[in-house]
C-alpha cells in the first residue's frame, strides 16, 4: 500500500494547515521506523516499512499527483491512502472515504488527474476562513495556539486509523476512528 501525506516542502510551510498530511506521514515514519528510499527519483521523500510505502510529494501541492503516480507505477502499488486537509470539515474532524470530488483542493485535483479518484482519503478538517477570499492565506498559515495544543492527539488518531487501514476494511476503520466534532477548549 502507498500512504501519501499532502503538503508543501520547505520550512516556511512546515507548520501550516495545508501540511497536516506531511505531519501525519512524519509521525508514521517515526512509529514504523521506516527506511528512506529516495527523494529525487519520485519527486518526493519516499520511505518503506514492511510492504508499505510512505510518501511526502515534494512537487508542491498543485502537482502532488505527479509524485504519487511515479511511485504507484514504479512499485506497481494497487492501493493508495491519501491524507489531506479539508476546509469543509471543522477543525480536528477525521473522516474517511473512497473517491469523491476534490472540493477545490489542488492536491486532490492533481492526484485525481494522475491516478484516478479510486483511492482512500483520510480527510482532516481544518475549518474554513471567515471569507472565501482568504482561503489561500488561511491554509498556508500556521495553526493557531489553541489548535496547536490539540495537534498531537489528532495526528496520533489519524496514525492509528491509517495503521488500521492496512489490515481492515474502510467501513470498519471509519466506524472506529471517525471524529465528527473535535472540542477545542
N, C-alpha and C positions, 0 to 999 in steps of 0.2 A: 504494500500500500504506500502511496505517496501522500504525505501530510504537508500541506503548504500553509504558511502564515503570510498574509499580505501585509505590506508596509513599504516604507521608503528607506533606502540606505542613507547612511550618514548620521553623524552625531546630532545635527540640528533637528532631526526628526525622531530621534530615539525614544522620547517620552510622550509623543503625540498620540492623540486619539486614533489617528489613521494607522498607527503602528501596533495596535493591540495584537494583531496576528503574529508579528515578529516576537512580541513579548511572550506569547504562549509557546512558540517554537523554541525560544531560548530556554524556557523552563523545561520543556520536553527533552531538549539536548542534555541538560543537566541531569534530569531524572533517569534518563536511559543510558547515560554515559556514552552517547552516540559519537561515532568517529567521523571526522571531517573527510569528505571525499574530494571536493573541488569547488572552486569559485568561478573561474573563467570559462570553463567548458560549457557550463549550463546557464551562464549569466545569472548565477546565484550562489549562495552558500548552501552546499548540499552535505547532509550528514546521513549516516546509516546506523541502524541498530536492528538486530535480528534480520528479518527480511523486509524491513520497512525503511523508508526514506523520509527525511525532514528537510524542507526547502524554504529558504528565505530568498525570493527573487530580488536581484539587485538591479533590475531594469527600471525602477521607479514604478509606482502603482499603475499608471496608464498602459504599461507594456508587460505586466506580470505574466500574461498568458504565454509569451514567448519562452520564458524560462520554464514554466510548467510543462509546456508541450515538448521541449527538448528532453527533459528528464523522463517524462512519460514514454516518449518514443524510444529513447536510448535503452532504458531498462525494461521496456515492454510491460509497464505497470498498467493494470486494468482499472484499479480503484483509486480515486483521489478524494481526499478530505481537504477542504479549503476553509481556513479560519480567517474571518474578516470582521471589521467594524460595521455596524449597521445603524444608520441615522434614524430609521423608522421604529426602533425599539428603545425603551427607556434605559438609562444607564444601568449597567450591571445585569441586564437580562441575558439569558443564554438560551438560544433556540437552535433547532436542527431541522434541516430539510434537504431533499434531493431535488436538484433542478430549480426552476422558477426564474423569475425576472431578475434583472440586475439592479433595479431600484435607483438607477443613475450612478451606481458605483463603478468607477472606471476600471478598477482591478477585476471586478466580475465581468464587465463587458469584454475586456481583453481575454480573460480566461475562456469565456463562452465562445469567442471567435476562434480560439486556437484548439480547444479540446471538446467543444460542445457543452451543453448545460448538464450533462449527466454525471454530476459529482455531488458528494455530500458537502453541505455547507454548515459550518458552525458559526452561527450569527451572534455576535457580541454587541449588544445595544450600547450606544454611546449618547443617546438622546439627540435632539435637534437644536440648532441655534434658534434664537427668537425670530430672526428674519432670514428669509430664503437667500438673500444676497450675501449672507455671512457664512455659508456652508464651507467654502474652501478654507477660510481663515479658521473656522471652528474645528474642522477635522485635522488641520495642521498645527493646532495649538496643543500645548501640554494639558494633561488632565489637571483639573483644579485640585486644591489641597484636600477637600472633602472626598473627592473621587479617588485621589491617590491613597488615602487611608484604607480604601477597600480593594485596591488592585490585587494585592497578593492573594486574598481569599478567592476573588473572581477568577484570576488566572489559574489558581490551583484547581478550581472546579472545572474549568474548561479542559485542563490537562487530564483530569480523571475521566471526563467524558470522552475525550479523544482516545485515551488508552482503552476504554471500554468498547469503543467502535472497532477496535482491532479484532475483537472476539465475539461481539454481539451485534444484533440487528439494530438498524436505525430506530425502529419503533421502541425497542427495549431501552436503548440509550436515551432516547427522547423522553420517555416516561420517567426515567430515573433521574436525569440530570437537568431537565428544563427548569430555568429560573424565570418566572413570569414577571416578577417585580422585585427589585433589589431595594431594600430600605436604607437610604442614606440617613445618618443620624443628625 
